[in-house]
Amino acid sequence: QVTLAESGGDSVQAGGSLRLSCAASGYTDRTFRMGWFRQAPGKEREAVATIWTSGSNPYYADSVKGRFTISQDNANNTLYLQMNSLKPDDTAMYYCAAGRTFSWSSPSAYTYWGQGTQVTVSA
């Protein structure tokens, strides 16, 4: 019922910036939490940043605090992830996700997923 499509992934050098976008189709109201997850080769999927569709109570993984910012444009049904000061450890497939959940960070609690956009950060 909700479809998500990520874009904006690229290959950048350490210290660079990227802005990921997630275009959402279908209805996501204030009961939905949306956010970004990432999965590196050989690693489990982890939450990067999530937020209520109202814009309140953002969650950030400790590894990205101070560097990444989650935001949204509700008029255009778009979720963003501004990534600054990128590090090689940020290299992963980044996924947009949504769900009617109170979980801040558990991938299993999110129902809808995009196909992912690749972010590669070189030293």
C-alpha positions in Angstrom: 0.0 0.0 0.0 3.0 2.3 0.6 5.8 2.3 -2.0 9.2 3.8 -1.4 11.9 4.7 -3.9 15.3 5.9 -2.9 17.7 8.0 -4.9 20.9 10.0 -4.4 23.4 7.4 -3.7 26.8 7.8 -5.2 30.6 7.3 -4.8 32.3 10.0 -2.9 35.6 10.6 -1.1 35.8 10.7 2.7 34.7 14.0 4.1 32.2 14.5 1.3 28.5 14.9 1.5 25.4 13.3 -0.1 21.7 13.9 0.2 19.5 10.9 -0.2 15.9 11.2 -1.1 13.0 8.8 -0.6 9.8 9.4 -2.7 6.8 7.9 -1.0 3.6 6.8 -2.7 0.5 5.9 -0.7 -0.8 7.3 2.5 1.5 7.7 5.5 -0.1 9.6 8.4 1.3 10.7 11.7 1.0 7.1 13.0 3.8 6.1 10.7 7.5 6.2 11.5 9.8 6.5 8.6 13.5 6.4 8.2 16.7 5.2 6.8 18.5 1.9 7.3 21.7 0.6 5.8 23.4 -2.7 5.2 27.0 -3.2 4.4 28.3 -6.5 2.9 28.5 -9.2 5.6 26.7 -7.0 8.1 23.2 -6.9 9.5 20.8 -4.1 8.5 20.9 -1.3 11.0 18.9 1.9 11.6 20.6 5.1 10.6 17.9 7.7 11.4 14.1 7.5 11.8 11.4 10.0 12.5 7.7 10.3 13.0 5.9 11.6 9.9 5.0 14.6 12.1 8.7 15.4 12.3 9.0 14.7 16.0 11.3 12.5 18.0 14.1 11.8 15.5 16.4 8.9 16.2 20.0 8.7 15.1 22.5 5.9 15.4 25.4 6.9 17.6 27.7 6.4 14.6 26.0 9.2 12.6 25.0 11.7 15.3 26.2 15.2 14.4 26.9 14.2 10.8 23.5 13.0 9.4 20.2 14.8 9.4 16.8 13.4 8.6 14.2 15.6 7.3 11.0 15.6 5.2 8.9 17.5 2.8 5.4 16.3 3.4 4.0 18.4 0.6 6.0 16.3 -1.8 5.9 13.1 0.2 9.6 13.0 0.3 12.0 11.9 3.0 15.6 13.1 3.0 18.9 12.1 4.6 21.6 14.7 4.5 24.9 13.0 5.1 28.0 15.1 5.9 31.5 14.3 6.8 31.2 10.9 5.2 33.5 8.1 6.3 34.4 4.8 4.6 32.5 3.0 7.3 29.3 4.7 6.0 29.6 2.6 2.8 26.5 0.5 2.5 23.2 0.1 0.7 20.8 2.6 2.2 17.1 1.8 2.4 14.1 3.9 3.1 11.5 2.3 5.3 8.2 3.0 6.8 5.8 1.4 9.3 3.1 1.9 11.8 5.4 1.2 14.7 6.7 2.8 17.9 10.1 1.2 17.3 12.9 3.7 16.8 15.4 1.4 15.3 14.3 -2.2 14.8 14.3 -3.2 11.1 11.8 -6.0 11.8 9.2 -3.4 12.9 9.1 -1.6 9.6 6.7 -2.9 7.0 7.5 -1.0 3.8 10.9 -0.9 2.2 12.5 0.7 -0.9 14.9 -1.1 -3.1 18.0 0.7 -1.8 20.5 3.2 -3.1 24.2 2.5 -2.9 26.6 4.8 -1.0 30.3 4.2 -1.4 32.8 6.3 0.5 36.5 6.0 -0.4 39.4 7.0 1.8 
